[in-house]
Amino acid sequence: QVQLVESGGGLVQPGGSLRLSCAASRSIFSINAMGWYRQDPGKQRELVAVMTSGDNTNYADSVKGRFTISRDNAKNTVYLQMNSLKPEDTAVYYCNARVVVGATYGDYWGQGTQVTVSS
């Protein structure tokens, strides 16, 4: 079981920056992958960025070069640094933790944090 709490969302102008944080209720060192997803009303939730326990990262094409995922194991926290924000980045951002146990896995989600990019 993992509880996740996101923070850092808000309103920002186009071209601005935000840093999202995701605090986990347990050590993230052994969590197989942690990532950020986003969802607009009426649309499917989409992957933004993911980091595996081996520090491999993967990004959606739309955010490559602008967003960076990182983590601090000592603080059990994962971050998403978002730069050069665009109006199309507006969405609710969710933190995800995937825990693999044998041949199965469990996905855990935070409550989401709203990011609005608007002038």
C-alpha positions, 0 to 999 in steps of 0.5 A, spaced: 500 500 500 502 506 498 498 513 499 500 519 495 499 526 496 501 531 490 502 539 491 505 544 487 499 546 482 496 552 480 495 558 475 501 560 471 502 564 465 504 561 458 512 560 458 512 560 466 514 554 470 511 550 476 514 544 480 509 539 482 511 534 488 508 527 490 510 525 497 509 517 498 507 514 505 513 509 504 520 508 502 520 509 494 526 506 493 523 499 492 517 502 488 518 499 481 516 505 477 513 512 479 510 517 474 506 523 473 499 523 468 495 528 466 487 528 464 483 533 461 475 533 462 472 528 457 479 526 455 483 519 457 488 520 462 495 520 459 502 519 461 507 525 462 513 522 465 515 516 468 521 514 472 523 507 474 527 504 480 533 504 476 532 511 474 530 510 467 526 515 465 520 516 459 517 522 457 511 524 453 513 527 446 509 533 448 513 535 454 520 532 452 525 538 453 520 542 457 519 537 463 523 533 468 522 528 473 526 526 479 526 523 486 529 524 493 529 517 496 530 520 503 524 524 502 520 519 499 518 524 494 518 525 486 518 531 483 515 534 476 519 540 474 515 543 468 518 549 464 516 553 458 509 551 460 503 552 454 496 552 455 495 545 452 499 543 459 492 545 463 490 539 466 489 535 473 496 532 474 496 525 478 502 522 481 502 514 480 506 509 483 507 502 480 508 496 485 510 489 482 509 483 486 511 477 482 507 476 476 502 482 478 502 489 480 498 494 483 497 502 481 496 507 486 494 514 485 494 521 488 488 525 488 491 530 483 493 537 483 490 542 478 495 546 473 492 551 469 496 555 464 493 561 462 494 569 461 
